[in-house]
């Protein structure tokens, strides 16, 4: 734990969470569960969820008023790093994306009706959800350029369009859909966010999109979805009509803290694998892999980069807690591309140190590379965030 950001709650919680992860979840990291369909391991994880509840570790990020622990964003970020040590951590604790972001949206902006129907069972872990914004025929980094429409028809919206990379749609109970409701409005006021139950006529999962050859299923998948005359009540809208972009920004700020600390946790575990390999691999000439200066350089650089990434994310999280996400836009953009890059650098070095073994599923490394390479693309490509950050900085010099 980074003592600079420690709290009394974390000093009590983190050792218990770490012990649960090591004893209950790490043993599930077998090739059968990492390379097979998620539905194969899901029943075991559902059992682990009951143990999490019994241990009083459920609802860590949910408000106290709704039965949760009420951790701040900075506190939860440090929990997220521990959960990320295994691919199953966040799911077992019901802190997985996209559900945790959808819970925040519904908690802050959903009507009482939406909270009762969707938020409560989501917090209980009885259902899953998905967030449907990116479209295959439009630039995914531009949420003001959407083709999916939601046309008002009396007391209902009728949705038409196609989305993809809707993570976890397979088996989800509902989607939060970004769709154009006000086509004549300024770009940032055209879209709204609308809850669409997945059993709505016209909602169809076209396919689970393969990631580097792995389509997956259940929560560990990314769907292409067709919306064909999907009719839902106007009361399913979250917030005001035309507020979709603003809501997306509210969701993305904390979401990037969640992802950032998850990436730090993955990098830390990959770093451990790198060091163990370096210390133990006999090269057959009386030396070990860790005796080589190349490898020593990887270890030194990885250690410093991970520590810097952690501090970058936690500082931004604390400032979001204190001032709100809008006041920390530059730091959010910076941590998004920097921390994703650090994670992937460390994973790549660990793969290289393992040689051919690193390309197999006998370690976690290939799994993580498949599923996390998209970190430099999702929620805005690196290049978009670098450009946005540079423009904000240059304004101060003009």
C-alpha positions as CSV (number, residue, x, y, z in Angstrom):
1,X,0.0,0.0,0.0
2,X,1.2,3.5,-0.8
3,X,1.4,5.0,2.7
4,X,1.0,8.5,1.3
5,X,-2.6,7.6,0.4
6,X,-3.3,5.1,3.2
7,X,-6.4,5.4,5.4
8,X,-7.5,3.5,8.5
9,X,-10.1,1.7,6.5
10,X,-7.6,0.5,4.0
11,X,-5.2,-0.6,6.7
12,X,-7.9,-3.0,7.9
13,X,-9.4,-3.9,4.5
14,X,-6.4,-4.4,2.1
15,X,-4.7,-7.3,4.0
16,X,-8.0,-9.2,4.1
17,X,-8.7,-8.6,0.4
18,X,-5.1,-9.6,-0.5
19,X,-5.4,-12.8,1.5
20,X,-8.7,-13.6,-0.2
21,X,-7.3,-13.0,-3.7
22,X,-4.2,-15.2,-3.0
23,X,-6.0,-18.1,-1.3
24,X,-9.4,-18.2,-3.1
25,X,-8.8,-16.7,-6.6
26,X,-5.2,-17.2,-7.7
27,X,-5.6,-21.0,-7.5
28,X,-8.2,-20.7,-10.3
29,X,-5.6,-19.4,-12.7
30,X,-5.3,-22.7,-14.7
31,X,-5.2,-22.9,-18.5
32,X,-8.7,-24.5,-18.5
33,X,-10.1,-21.4,-16.9
34,X,-8.0,-18.8,-18.6
35,X,-8.3,-20.1,-22.1
36,X,-11.7,-21.7,-22.0
37,X,-15.1,-19.9,-22.1
38,X,-15.8,-17.7,-19.1
39,X,-18.9,-19.7,-18.5
40,X,-16.7,-22.5,-17.4
41,X,-15.3,-20.6,-14.4
42,X,-18.3,-18.4,-13.7
43,X,-20.1,-21.0,-11.4
44,X,-16.9,-21.1,-9.3
45,X,-16.7,-17.4,-9.2
46,X,-20.3,-17.2,-8.1
47,X,-19.4,-19.3,-5.1
48,X,-16.5,-17.0,-4.4
49,X,-18.9,-14.1,-4.5
50,X,-20.9,-15.6,-1.7
51,X,-17.7,-15.9,0.4
52,X,-16.9,-12.3,-0.3
53,X,-20.3,-11.3,1.0
54,X,-19.9,-13.5,4.0
55,X,-16.5,-11.9,4.8
56,X,-18.2,-8.4,4.7
57,X,-16.1,-7.3,1.7
58,X,-19.0,-6.8,-0.7
59,X,-20.0,-3.4,-2.2
60,X,-16.7,-1.7,-1.5
61,X,-17.4,1.2,-3.9
62,X,-21.1,1.5,-3.3
63,X,-22.5,4.2,-1.0
64,X,-23.1,3.4,2.7
65,X,-26.7,4.5,2.2
66,X,-27.1,1.6,-0.3
67,X,-25.5,-1.0,1.8
68,X,-21.9,-0.5,0.5
69,X,-18.6,0.4,2.2
70,X,-18.5,3.8,0.7
71,X,-14.9,3.9,-0.2
72,X,-13.6,7.1,-1.8
73,X,-12.2,6.9,-5.3
74,X,-8.7,7.1,-4.0
75,X,-9.3,4.3,-1.5
76,X,-11.0,2.1,-4.1
77,X,-8.2,2.6,-6.5
78,X,-5.8,1.0,-4.0
79,X,-8.3,-1.9,-3.6
80,X,-8.5,-2.2,-7.4
81,X,-4.7,-2.7,-7.6
82,X,-5.0,-5.7,-5.3
83,X,-8.0,-7.2,-7.1
84,X,-6.1,-6.9,-10.4
85,X,-3.5,-9.3,-9.4
86,X,-5.7,-12.0,-10.8
87,X,-8.1,-11.8,-13.9
88,X,-10.9,-12.9,-11.6
89,X,-10.5,-10.4,-8.8
90,X,-12.8,-7.6,-9.8
91,X,-15.6,-10.0,-10.9
92,X,-15.5,-12.0,-7.7
93,X,-15.9,-8.7,-5.7
94,X,-18.6,-7.3,-8.1
95,X,-16.3,-4.4,-9.0
96,X,-15.9,-5.3,-12.7
97,X,-16.3,-3.0,-15.6
98,X,-18.6,-2.0,-17.1
99,X,-21.0,-2.7,-14.2
100,X,-19.2,-0.5,-11.7
101,X,-19.4,2.5,-14.0
102,X,-23.0,1.8,-14.8
103,X,-23.8,1.6,-11.1
104,X,-22.2,5.1,-10.6
105,X,-24.3,6.5,-13.4
106,X,-27.6,5.1,-12.1
107,X,-26.7,6.1,-8.5
108,X,-26.0,9.7,-9.5
109,X,-28.4,10.3,-12.3
110,X,-31.0,7.5,-12.5
111,X,-34.6,8.0,-11.5
112,X,-36.0,6.2,-8.4
113,X,-37.7,3.8,-10.8
114,X,-34.5,2.9,-12.6
115,X,-32.6,2.5,-9.3
116,X,-35.2,0.1,-8.0
117,X,-35.4,-1.9,-11.2
118,X,-31.8,-2.0,-12.3
119,X,-29.4,-0.5,-9.7
120,X,-30.4,-2.6,-6.7
121,X,-30.0,-6.0,-8.4
122,X,-26.7,-4.8,-10.0
123,X,-25.3,-3.9,-6.6
124,X,-26.5,-7.3,-5.3
125,X,-24.7,-9.1,-8.1
126,X,-27.9,-10.7,-9.3
127,X,-27.6,-9.3,-12.8
128,X,-24.9,-7.8,-15.1
129,X,-25.1,-4.9,-17.5
130,X,-23.2,-3.4,-20.4
131,X,-22.4,0.0,-21.9
132,X,-23.2,0.4,-25.6
133,X,-21.5,3.4,-27.2
134,X,-18.8,2.5,-29.8
135,X,-19.9,1.9,-33.3
136,X,-18.1,-0.1,-36.1
137,X,-18.7,2.5,-38.8
138,X,-17.8,5.6,-36.7
139,X,-14.6,6.8,-35.0
140,X,-14.9,5.3,-31.6
141,X,-12.9,8.0,-29.9
142,X,-15.6,10.6,-30.8
143,X,-18.8,10.2,-28.8
144,X,-20.3,13.2,-30.6
145,X,-20.3,11.4,-33.9
146,X,-22.9,8.6,-33.4
147,X,-25.1,7.0,-36.0
148,X,-27.5,5.1,-33.6
149,X,-30.7,7.0,-33.1
150,X,-33.5,7.1,-30.5
151,X,-36.6,8.7,-32.0
152,X,-39.3,9.8,-29.7
153,X,-42.7,8.2,-30.4
154,X,-45.2,9.2,-27.8
155,X,-44.0,7.9,-24.4
156,X,-41.3,5.8,-26.0
157,X,-38.0,5.9,-27.7
158,X,-37.4,3.7,-30.8
159,X,-33.7,2.8,-31.2
160,X,-32.0,1.9,-34.4
161,X,-28.3,1.3,-35.1
162,X,-25.4,-0.9,-34.6
163,X,-22.8,-1.0,-31.8
164,X,-19.7,-3.1,-31.1
165,X,-17.2,-3.7,-28.4
166,X,-20.1,-3.6,-25.9
167,X,-18.2,-5.4,-23.2
168,X,-20.1,-8.1,-21.3
169,X,-23.3,-7.9,-23.3
170,X,-23.4,-11.7,-23.6
171,X,-25.7,-12.6,-20.6
172,X,-26.3,-9.0,-19.5
173,X,-29.7,-8.0,-18.3
174,X,-29.6,-4.5,-19.8
175,X,-27.5,-2.1,-21.8
176,X,-27.0,1.6,-21.3
177,X,-27.1,2.9,-24.9
178,X,-25.7,6.2,-26.2
179,X,-28.0,7.2,-29.0
180,X,-28.8,10.4,-30.9
181,X,-32.1,11.9,-29.6
182,X,-31.6,15.5,-30.8
183,X,-29.9,15.5,-34.2
184,X,-30.3,19.2,-34.8
185,X,-28.6,20.2,-31.5
186,X,-25.0,21.2,-31.1
187,X,-22.7,18.1,-31.2
188,X,-22.3,17.8,-27.4
189,X,-26.1,17.9,-26.9
190,X,-27.3,15.4,-29.5
191,X,-27.1,12.1,-27.6
192,X,-28.8,10.7,-24.6
193,X,-28.2,7.6,-22.5
194,X,-31.1,5.1,-22.4
195,X,-31.5,1.9,-20.5
196,X,-32.5,-0.9,-22.9
197,X,-33.3,-4.4,-21.4
198,X,-31.6,-7.1,-23.5
199,X,-34.9,-9.0,-23.8
200,X,-36.4,-6.0,-25.7
201,X,-37.7,-7.1,-29.2
202,X,-35.1,-5.8,-31.7
203,X,-32.1,-6.2,-29.5
204,X,-29.8,-8.7,-31.1
205,X,-26.3,-9.8,-30.3
206,X,-24.7,-10.3,-33.8
207,X,-21.5,-11.9,-32.4
208,X,-18.9,-11.8,-29.7
209,X,-16.0,-10.0,-31.4
210,X,-12.8,-12.1,-31.3
211,X,-9.8,-10.5,-29.5
212,X,-6.7,-11.9,-31.1
213,X,-8.6,-15.0,-32.0
214,X,-10.5,-15.4,-28.7
215,X,-14.2,-14.5,-28.8
216,X,-15.0,-15.5,-25.2
217,X,-18.4,-15.5,-23.7
218,X,-20.4,-14.1,-20.8
219,X,-18.7,-11.2,-18.9
220,X,-15.4,-11.8,-20.7
221,X,-16.5,-10.9,-24.2
222,X,-17.2,-7.9,-26.4
223,X,-20.3,-8.0,-28.5
224,X,-21.5,-6.5,-31.7
225,X,-25.2,-5.5,-31.3
226,X,-28.0,-4.6,-33.6
227,X,-30.8,-2.3,-32.4
228,X,-33.7,-2.7,-34.8
229,X,-36.8,-0.8,-33.8
230,X,-36.1,-1.3,-30.1
231,X,-38.9,0.4,-28.2
232,X,-38.4,1.4,-24.6
233,X,-40.2,3.9,-22.3
234,X,-39.0,7.5,-22.2
235,X,-38.6,6.9,-18.5
236,X,-35.7,4.6,-19.3
237,X,-33.6,7.7,-20.1
238,X,-30.8,8.6,-17.6
239,X,-30.7,12.3,-16.9
240,X,-32.0,14.9,-19.3
241,X,-32.4,14.5,-23.0
242,X,-29.3,15.5,-24.8
243,X,-27.1,15.0,-21.7
244,X,-25.5,11.8,-23.0
245,X,-22.0,13.3,-23.7
246,X,-21.9,15.0,-20.3
247,X,-22.9,11.7,-18.6
248,X,-20.2,9.9,-20.5
249,X,-17.6,12.3,-19.3
250,X,-18.8,11.9,-15.7
251,X,-18.5,8.1,-16.1
252,X,-15.1,8.2,-17.8
253,X,-13.3,10.2,-15.1
254,X,-13.7,7.7,-12.3
255,X,-13.6,4.9,-14.8
256,X,-10.1,5.8,-15.9
257,X,-9.0,5.7,-12.2
258,X,-10.5,2.2,-11.9
259,X,-8.7,1.1,-15.1
260,X,-5.5,2.9,-14.2
261,X,-5.1,1.1,-10.9
262,X,-6.2,-2.2,-12.4
263,X,-3.4,-1.7,-14.9
264,X,-1.0,-1.0,-12.1
265,X,-2.0,-4.2,-10.4
266,X,-1.5,-6.2,-13.6
267,X,1.9,-4.6,-14.1
268,X,2.9,-5.4,-10.5
269,X,2.0,-9.1,-11.0
270,X,3.7,-9.3,-14.4
271,X,6.8,-7.6,-12.7
272,X,6.8,-10.4,-10.1
273,X,6.7,-13.0,-12.9
274,X,9.6,-11.2,-14.6
275,X,11.7,-11.1,-11.5
276,X,11.1,-14.8,-10.6
277,X,12.0,-15.8,-14.1
278,X,15.2,-13.7,-14.1
279,X,16.3,-15.1,-10.7
280,X,15.6,-18.8,-11.5
281,X,16.3,-19.3,-15.2
282,X,19.6,-21.2,-15.6
283,X,21.2,-20.4,-18.9
284,X,23.4,-23.5,-18.9
285,X,26.7,-21.7,-18.6
286,X,26.7,-21.1,-14.9
287,X,24.8,-17.9,-15.1
288,X,21.2,-17.0,-14.7
289,X,19.0,-14.7,-16.8
290,X,19.0,-12.1,-14.1
291,X,22.8,-11.8,-14.4
292,X,22.4,-10.2,-17.9
293,X,22.5,-6.4,-18.0
294,X,19.6,-6.3,-20.5
295,X,17.3,-8.0,-18.0
296,X,18.6,-6.0,-15.1
297,X,17.6,-2.9,-17.1
298,X,14.1,-4.2,-17.7
299,X,13.7,-4.8,-14.0
300,X,15.0,-1.4,-12.9
301,X,12.9,0.4,-15.5
302,X,9.8,-1.6,-14.7
303,X,10.1,-0.9,-11.0
304,X,10.4,2.8,-11.4
305,X,7.7,3.0,-14.1
306,X,5.1,1.1,-12.0
307,X,5.8,3.2,-8.9
308,X,5.4,6.4,-11.0
309,X,2.2,5.1,-12.6
310,X,0.7,4.3,-9.2
311,X,1.5,7.8,-7.8
312,X,0.1,9.4,-10.9
313,X,-3.2,7.6,-10.7
314,X,-3.7,8.0,-6.9
315,X,-2.9,11.7,-7.0
316,X,-5.6,12.1,-9.7
317,X,-8.0,10.0,-7.7
318,X,-7.6,12.1,-4.6
319,X,-8.0,15.3,-6.6
320,X,-11.2,13.9,-8.2
321,X,-12.5,13.2,-4.7
322,X,-11.7,16.7,-3.6
323,X,-12.6,18.7,-6.7
324,X,-14.5,16.6,-9.2
325,X,-13.4,15.0,-12.5
326,X,-13.9,18.2,-14.6
327,X,-11.1,19.9,-12.6
328,X,-8.6,17.1,-13.2
329,X,-9.1,16.6,-17.0
330,X,-5.4,17.0,-17.9
331,X,-4.3,14.5,-15.3
332,X,-7.0,12.0,-16.3
333,X,-5.8,12.2,-20.0
334,X,-2.2,11.8,-18.9
335,X,-2.6,8.8,-16.7
336,X,-4.8,7.1,-19.3
337,X,-2.0,6.8,-21.9
338,X,0.9,6.6,-19.5
339,X,-0.3,3.9,-17.2
340,X,-1.6,1.7,-20.1
341,X,1.8,2.0,-21.7
342,X,3.6,1.1,-18.5
343,X,1.5,-2.0,-18.1
344,X,2.1,-3.2,-21.6
345,X,5.8,-2.5,-21.5
346,X,6.1,-4.6,-18.3
347,X,4.0,-7.4,-19.8
348,X,6.1,-7.4,-22.9
349,X,9.4,-7.5,-21.0
350,X,8.0,-10.4,-18.9
351,X,7.1,-12.3,-22.0
352,X,10.5,-11.7,-23.5
353,X,12.2,-12.9,-20.3
354,X,10.1,-16.1,-20.5
355,X,11.0,-16.8,-24.1
356,X,8.8,-19.2,-25.9
357,X,7.0,-20.0,-22.6
358,X,5.8,-16.4,-22.4
359,X,3.8,-16.9,-25.7
360,X,1.9,-19.9,-24.2
361,X,-1.0,-19.9,-21.8
362,X,1.2,-21.7,-19.2
363,X,1.6,-18.3,-17.6
364,X,-0.8,-15.3,-17.2
365,X,1.2,-13.2,-19.6
366,X,-0.3,-14.2,-22.9
367,X,-3.8,-13.9,-21.4
368,X,-3.1,-10.4,-20.3
369,X,-1.5,-9.4,-23.6
370,X,-4.6,-10.6,-25.5
371,X,-7.1,-8.8,-23.2
372,X,-5.1,-5.7,-22.3
373,X,-3.5,-4.6,-25.5
374,X,-6.7,-2.7,-26.2
375,X,-6.0,-0.5,-23.2
376,X,-4.2,1.9,-25.6
377,X,-7.4,2.1,-27.7
378,X,-10.4,1.8,-25.4
379,X,-11.9,5.0,-24.0
380,X,-9.9,7.1,-26.5
381,X,-6.8,6.1,-28.2
382,X,-3.4,7.2,-26.8
383,X,-3.0,9.7,-29.6
384,X,-6.3,11.4,-28.8
385,X,-5.4,11.8,-25.1
386,X,-1.9,13.1,-26.0
387,X,-3.3,15.6,-28.4
388,X,-5.9,16.8,-25.9
389,X,-3.4,17.1,-23.1
390,X,-0.9,19.0,-25.3
391,X,-3.6,21.4,-26.5
392,X,-4.6,22.2,-22.9
393,X,-1.0,22.8,-22.0
394,X,-0.3,25.0,-25.0
395,X,-3.3,27.3,-24.2
396,X,-1.4,28.5,-21.1
397,X,1.5,29.7,-23.3
398,X,-0.6,31.5,-26.0
